[in-house]
Amino acid sequence: MRYACLVYFDPATAFDGSATSNAVLQEAETNRQHLLAGGISAEALTLPSDAVTVRVRGGKTSTTDGPFMETKEVLGGFVLIEAEDIDAAVRIAATNPMAKLGSIEVRPLVDFSKPRPVV
């Protein structure tokens, strides 16, 4: 099954210039390069202040600068992985160095070829 590992962190902590944060960021980039070399999609995102939120209502498109929600931790990157089950995906996510500065949300990707459960 495919999973998205969504990387969240507080930019004030991740980019505080400390030796610890800088070491983790370098470790994260090394990890990202290793994942890319193995064919795994892994990318960092710019800060939410660079984002634009798009909505279409009644056929009209509107945009808002920045993210919709306000929170200390922001979505800072993602990794797309293949894993046997959620437990295996969690074990893989735990190897991401950014888990030391923030958190990694592991979420299954939707397989549109299969029926979706009714919510």
PAVEX-487727 format. One record per atom (N, C-alpha, C): atom name; z, y, x. Coordinates in steps of 0.001 Angstrom, whole numbers. Each point is the difference from the previous one (the first is absolute). Example, Ala and Ser with C-alpha at 12.3 -4.5 7.8 and 13.67 -1.06 7.14 Angstrom:
PAVEX-487727
+------+---------+---------+---------+
| atom |      zz |      yy |      xx |
+------+---------+---------+---------+
|    N |    7800 |   -5690 |   13190 |
|   CA |       0 |    1190 |    -890 |
|    C |       0 |    1200 |     900 |
|    N |    -720 |    1050 |    -350 |
|   CA |      60 |    1190 |     820 |
|    C |     730 |    1090 |    -770 |
+------+---------+---------+---------+
This chain:
PAVEX-487727
+------+---------+---------+---------+
| atom |      zz |      yy |      xx |
+------+---------+---------+---------+
|    N |       0 |   -1171 |     845 |
|   CA |       0 |    1171 |    -845 |
|    C |       0 |    1238 |     893 |
|    N |    -591 |    1067 |    -509 |
|   CA |     -51 |    1248 |     759 |
|    C |    1137 |     921 |    -435 |
|    N |     549 |     727 |     969 |
|   CA |    1117 |     913 |    -246 |
|    C |    -256 |    1328 |     691 |
|    N |     471 |    1061 |    -624 |
|   CA |      31 |    1312 |     643 |
|    C |    1423 |     232 |     483 |
|    N |     140 |     360 |    1242 |
|   CA |    1297 |     392 |     559 |
|    C |     -39 |    1520 |     111 |
|    N |     713 |     665 |    -897 |
|   CA |     -15 |    1456 |     -69 |
|    C |    1148 |     543 |     843 |
|    N |    -330 |     832 |     948 |
|   CA |     967 |     506 |     980 |
|    C |     530 |    1356 |    -462 |
|    N |    1317 |      78 |    -219 |
|   CA |     647 |    1249 |    -406 |
|    C |     977 |     445 |    1074 |
|    N |      65 |    1302 |     222 |
|   CA |     978 |     545 |     942 |
|    C |     235 |    1469 |    -299 |
|    N |    1100 |     512 |     529 |
|   CA |     329 |    1418 |    -113 |
|    C |    -608 |     695 |    1216 |
|    N |    -993 |     882 |    -193 |
|   CA |    -626 |     661 |    1145 |
|    C |     996 |     755 |     883 |
|    N |    1066 |     525 |    -603 |
|   CA |     998 |     728 |     790 |
|    C |     676 |    -921 |    1012 |
|    N |     104 |   -1278 |    -317 |
|   CA |     577 |    -979 |     925 |
|    C |   -1066 |    -552 |     943 |
|    N |   -1146 |    -379 |    -546 |
|   CA |   -1045 |    -634 |     808 |
|    C |    -573 |     949 |    1048 |
|    N |     -68 |    1275 |    -327 |
|   CA |    -617 |     973 |     903 |
|    C |    1017 |    1003 |     539 |
|    N |    1235 |    -468 |     229 |
|   CA |    1050 |     910 |     473 |
|    C |     -51 |     246 |    1505 |
|    N |    -919 |    -666 |     688 |
|   CA |    -162 |     213 |    1434 |
|    C |     982 |    -760 |     871 |
|    N |     872 |    -799 |    -619 |
|   CA |     982 |    -748 |     789 |
|    C |    -688 |   -1127 |     761 |
|    N |     639 |    -431 |    1064 |
|   CA |    -543 |   -1106 |     793 |
|    C |    -131 |   -1260 |    -848 |
|    N |     976 |    -232 |    -881 |
|   CA |     -28 |   -1188 |    -859 |
|    C |   -1194 |      43 |    -940 |
|    N |    -177 |    1115 |    -700 |
|   CA |   -1122 |     122 |    -942 |
|    C |   -1332 |     -91 |     728 |
|    N |    -118 |     686 |    1128 |
|   CA |   -1252 |     -43 |     757 |
|    C |    -315 |   -1412 |     474 |
|    N |    1018 |    -750 |     398 |
|   CA |    -214 |   -1385 |     439 |
|    C |    -472 |    -869 |   -1162 |
|    N |     604 |     180 |   -1173 |
|   CA |    -408 |    -786 |   -1170 |
|    C |   -1422 |     369 |    -411 |
|    N |    -347 |    1276 |      29 |
|   CA |   -1360 |     419 |    -358 |
|    C |   -1023 |    -596 |     969 |
|    N |     314 |     -38 |    1275 |
|   CA |    -902 |    -617 |     974 |
|    C |    -105 |   -1502 |    -250 |
|    N |    1128 |    -627 |    -297 |
|   CA |      10 |   -1433 |    -318 |
|    C |    -840 |    -268 |   -1253 |
|    N |     101 |     896 |    -980 |
|   CA |    -771 |    -152 |   -1239 |
|    C |   -1497 |     103 |     271 |
|    N |    -403 |     914 |     873 |
|   CA |   -1425 |     132 |     326 |
|    C |    -495 |   -1229 |     754 |
|    N |     798 |    -513 |     906 |
|   CA |    -364 |   -1230 |     714 |
|    C |    -141 |   -1155 |    -987 |
|    N |     925 |     -94 |    -949 |
|   CA |     -47 |   -1032 |   -1033 |
|    C |   -1253 |     160 |    -859 |
|    N |    -330 |    1242 |    -368 |
|   CA |   -1191 |     269 |    -818 |
|    C |   -1262 |    -457 |     730 |
|    N |    -104 |     322 |    1278 |
|   CA |   -1168 |    -413 |     782 |
|    C |    -100 |   -1527 |      74 |
|    N |    1135 |    -666 |     145 |
|   CA |      40 |   -1470 |      29 |
|    C |    -486 |    -570 |   -1338 |
|    N |     472 |     582 |   -1107 |
|   CA |    -417 |    -464 |   -1327 |
|    C |   -1496 |     215 |    -206 |
|    N |    -499 |    1178 |     367 |
|   CA |   -1427 |     294 |    -149 |
|    C |    -845 |    -981 |     807 |
|    N |     449 |    -320 |    1202 |
|   CA |    -736 |    -951 |     845 |
|    C |     -64 |   -1379 |    -647 |
|    N |    1000 |    -318 |    -827 |
|   CA |      27 |   -1278 |    -706 |
|    C |    -677 |      45 |   -1362 |
|    N |    -656 |    1123 |    -320 |
|   CA |    -726 |     115 |   -1260 |
|    C |     853 |     407 |   -1187 |
|    N |    1202 |     499 |     254 |
|   CA |     891 |     428 |   -1083 |
|    C |     -94 |    1512 |    -143 |
|    N |    -215 |     480 |   -1227 |
|   CA |     -58 |    1441 |    -249 |
|    C |    1392 |     591 |     113 |
|    N |     149 |     977 |     877 |
|   CA |    1287 |     672 |     199 |
|    C |    -295 |    1446 |     369 |
|    N |     444 |     932 |    -820 |
|   CA |    -294 |    1408 |     242 |
|    C |    1206 |     870 |    -295 |
|    N |      99 |    1095 |     717 |
|   CA |    1009 |    1021 |    -272 |
|    C |    -638 |    1075 |    -879 |
|    N |     824 |     663 |    -779 |
|   CA |    -463 |    1079 |    -866 |
|    C |     540 |    1333 |     502 |
|    N |    -723 |    1081 |    -302 |
|   CA |     538 |    1319 |     304 |
|    C |    1127 |     289 |    -981 |
|    N |     713 |    1084 |     211 |
|   CA |    1129 |     341 |    -868 |
|    C |    -467 |     378 |   -1403 |
|    N |     873 |    -137 |    -996 |
|   CA |    -364 |     300 |   -1383 |
|    C |    -526 |    1418 |    -212 |
|    N |     395 |     926 |     835 |
|   CA |    -487 |    1374 |    -156 |
|    C |   -1515 |      87 |     174 |
|    N |    -614 |   -1008 |     600 |
|   CA |   -1453 |     -46 |     162 |
|    C |    -698 |    -675 |   -1178 |
|    N |     779 |    -568 |    -916 |
|   CA |    -563 |    -804 |   -1095 |
|    C |    -478 |     865 |   -1162 |
|    N |    -871 |    -577 |    -787 |
|   CA |    -437 |     569 |   -1273 |
|    C |     129 |   -1110 |   -1034 |
|    N |     651 |     289 |   -1114 |
|   CA |     132 |    -963 |   -1088 |
|    C |   -1083 |     301 |   -1029 |
|    N |    -748 |   -1030 |    -406 |
|   CA |   -1114 |     142 |    -941 |
|    C |     361 |    -672 |   -1310 |
|    N |    -241 |     691 |   -1094 |
|   CA |     196 |    -558 |   -1341 |
|    C |   -1242 |     297 |    -833 |
|    N |    -350 |    -941 |    -870 |
|   CA |   -1080 |     221 |    -959 |
|    C |     589 |    -200 |   -1379 |
|    N |     -23 |    1028 |    -805 |
|   CA |     520 |     -42 |   -1373 |
|    C |   -1047 |     608 |    -923 |
|    N |    -340 |    -740 |   -1035 |
|   CA |    -994 |     501 |    -950 |
|    C |   -1325 |     319 |     662 |
|    N |    -346 |    -760 |    1038 |
|   CA |   -1267 |     209 |     684 |
|    C |       6 |    1149 |     993 |
|    N |    1129 |     684 |     149 |
|   CA |      84 |    1129 |     928 |
|    C |     846 |    -383 |    1214 |
|    N |    -510 |     346 |    1163 |
|   CA |     695 |    -290 |    1248 |
|    C |     851 |    1192 |     407 |
|    N |    1242 |    -287 |     357 |
|   CA |     867 |    1048 |     545 |
|    C |     598 |    -501 |    1304 |
|    N |     304 |     923 |     872 |
|   CA |     614 |    -351 |    1275 |
|    C |    1256 |     836 |     211 |
|    N |     945 |    -592 |     696 |
|   CA |    1242 |     672 |     365 |
|    C |     212 |    -226 |    1483 |
|    N |     319 |    1056 |     721 |
|   CA |     297 |    -165 |    1421 |
|    C |    1267 |    -813 |     163 |
|    N |     -25 |    -909 |     970 |
|   CA |    1188 |    -785 |     309 |
|    C |     189 |   -1178 |    -925 |
|    N |    1082 |    -744 |     239 |
|   CA |     289 |   -1175 |    -820 |
|    C |     649 |     405 |   -1312 |
|    N |     -21 |    -896 |    -959 |
|   CA |     596 |     273 |   -1312 |
|    C |    1518 |       6 |      69 |
|    N |     572 |    -929 |     735 |
|   CA |    1455 |    -113 |      32 |
|    C |     578 |     705 |    1223 |
|    N |    1238 |     411 |    -146 |
|   CA |     706 |     598 |    1130 |
|    C |    1101 |    -954 |     429 |
|    N |       3 |    -354 |    1267 |
|   CA |     988 |    -915 |     546 |
|    C |     122 |     260 |    1487 |
|    N |    1109 |    -398 |     572 |
|   CA |     184 |     186 |    1436 |
|    C |    -931 |    -912 |     789 |
|    N |     -21 |   -1273 |    -383 |
|   CA |    -889 |    -941 |     676 |
|    C |   -1396 |     102 |    -600 |
|    N |   -1004 |     -84 |     847 |
|   CA |   -1384 |     106 |    -443 |
|    C |    -759 |   -1257 |     402 |
|    N |   -1085 |    -268 |    -713 |
|   CA |    -892 |   -1093 |     374 |
|    C |    -727 |     438 |    1258 |
|    N |     247 |    -699 |    1087 |
|   CA |    -550 |     414 |    1282 |
|    C |   -1070 |    -914 |     555 |
|    N |    -217 |   -1146 |    -639 |
|   CA |   -1016 |    -914 |     486 |
|    C |      -8 |   -1281 |    -800 |
|    N |    -932 |    -874 |     346 |
|   CA |     -99 |   -1275 |    -703 |
|    C |    -580 |   -1056 |     921 |
|    N |     317 |   -1241 |    -316 |
|   CA |    -561 |   -1158 |     687 |
|    C |    -398 |    -987 |   -1085 |
|    N |   -1220 |    -513 |      54 |
|   CA |    -458 |   -1010 |    -953 |
|    C |      50 |   -1350 |     696 |
|    N |     768 |    -926 |    -574 |
|   CA |     208 |   -1301 |     646 |
|    C |    -327 |   -1145 |    -947 |
|    N |    -187 |   -1168 |     581 |
|   CA |    -101 |   -1258 |    -738 |
|    C |    1273 |    -771 |     306 |
|    N |     636 |    -544 |   -1027 |
|   CA |    1207 |    -798 |     196 |
|    C |      62 |   -1074 |   -1068 |
|    N |     687 |   -1085 |     317 |
|   CA |     123 |   -1129 |    -925 |
|    C |     718 |     398 |   -1285 |
|    N |    1050 |     799 |     129 |
|   CA |     776 |     442 |   -1158 |
|    C |     754 |    1277 |     371 |
|    N |     764 |     543 |    -945 |
|   CA |     705 |    1260 |     228 |
|    C |    1006 |    -118 |    1141 |
|    N |     643 |   -1154 |     143 |
|   CA |     966 |    -181 |    1085 |
|    C |    -677 |      91 |    1366 |
|    N |   -1166 |    -612 |     113 |
|   CA |    -749 |      78 |    1254 |
|    C |    -467 |    1433 |     250 |
|    N |    -404 |     691 |   -1059 |
|   CA |    -427 |    1396 |     135 |
|    C |    1157 |     880 |     470 |
|    N |    1199 |    -255 |    -508 |
|   CA |    1186 |     759 |     419 |
|    C |     289 |    -247 |    1480 |
|    N |    -145 |   -1238 |     435 |
|   CA |     236 |    -302 |    1419 |
|    C |    -995 |     761 |     882 |
|    N |   -1244 |      71 |    -443 |
|   CA |   -1013 |     745 |     756 |
|    C |     344 |    1492 |      -6 |
|    N |     361 |     525 |   -1165 |
|   CA |     330 |    1427 |    -116 |
|    C |    1180 |     373 |     887 |
|    N |     934 |    -905 |     154 |
|   CA |    1191 |     275 |     809 |
|    C |    -332 |     192 |    1477 |
|    N |   -1191 |    -426 |     429 |
|   CA |    -398 |     200 |    1397 |
|    C |    -578 |    1391 |     236 |
|    N |    -215 |     783 |   -1057 |
|   CA |    -552 |    1349 |     143 |
|    C |    1066 |     920 |     594 |
|    N |    -265 |     616 |    1149 |
|   CA |     996 |     861 |     627 |
|    C |     471 |    1150 |    -886 |
|    N |    -825 |     466 |    -924 |
|   CA |     401 |    1126 |    -848 |
|    C |    1133 |    -369 |    -946 |
|    N |     283 |   -1285 |    -169 |
|   CA |    1153 |    -405 |    -811 |
|    C |    1299 |     473 |     646 |
|    N |     -41 |     317 |    1293 |
|   CA |    1180 |     515 |     703 |
|    C |     291 |    1450 |    -376 |
|    N |   -1022 |     736 |    -435 |
|   CA |     159 |    1412 |    -360 |
|    C |     -48 |     233 |   -1502 |
|    N |    -512 |    -951 |    -742 |
|   CA |    -152 |     171 |   -1443 |
|    C |      70 |   -1334 |    -702 |
|    N |    -951 |    -254 |    -881 |
|   CA |     -24 |   -1262 |    -738 |
|    C |   -1438 |    -443 |    -203 |
|    N |    -156 |   -1280 |    -279 |
|   CA |   -1314 |    -580 |    -270 |
|    C |      67 |    -636 |   -1383 |
|    N |    -803 |     499 |    -917 |
|   CA |     -95 |    -601 |   -1335 |
|    C |   -1118 |   -1028 |      35 |
|    N |     303 |   -1228 |    -393 |
|   CA |    -997 |   -1071 |     -28 |
|    C |    -402 |    -213 |   -1448 |
|    N |   -1294 |     143 |    -262 |
|   CA |    -477 |    -114 |   -1373 |
|    C |   -1269 |    -847 |     -41 |
|    N |     -38 |   -1019 |    -876 |
|   CA |   -1216 |    -805 |    -125 |
|    C |   -1175 |     854 |    -481 |
|    N |   -1181 |    -315 |     503 |
|   CA |   -1209 |     663 |    -475 |
|    C |    -503 |    -729 |   -1238 |
|    N |    -639 |     724 |    -878 |
|   CA |    -526 |    -577 |   -1236 |
|    C |   -1287 |    -755 |     305 |
|    N |     -99 |   -1198 |    -522 |
|   CA |   -1229 |    -784 |      72 |
|    C |    -640 |      90 |   -1380 |
|    N |    -999 |     870 |    -137 |
|   CA |    -607 |     245 |   -1306 |
|    C |    -814 |   -1185 |    -515 |
|    N |    -181 |   -1030 |     824 |
|   CA |    -711 |   -1185 |    -475 |
|    C |     918 |    -911 |    -811 |
|    N |    1306 |     313 |     -13 |
|   CA |     975 |    -799 |    -749 |
|    C |     552 |     828 |   -1155 |
|    N |     378 |    -673 |   -1103 |
|   CA |     562 |     739 |   -1134 |
|    C |    1299 |     702 |     395 |
|    N |     175 |    1208 |    -511 |
|   CA |    1216 |     769 |     270 |
|    C |    1041 |    -307 |   -1063 |
|    N |    1281 |     -45 |     386 |
|   CA |    1048 |    -205 |   -1005 |
|    C |     105 |    1217 |    -914 |
|    N |     370 |    -237 |   -1232 |
|   CA |     195 |    1088 |    -956 |
|    C |    1355 |     630 |     280 |
|    N |      24 |    1321 |      86 |
|   CA |    1250 |     713 |     291 |
|    C |     554 |     601 |   -1268 |
+------+---------+---------+---------+
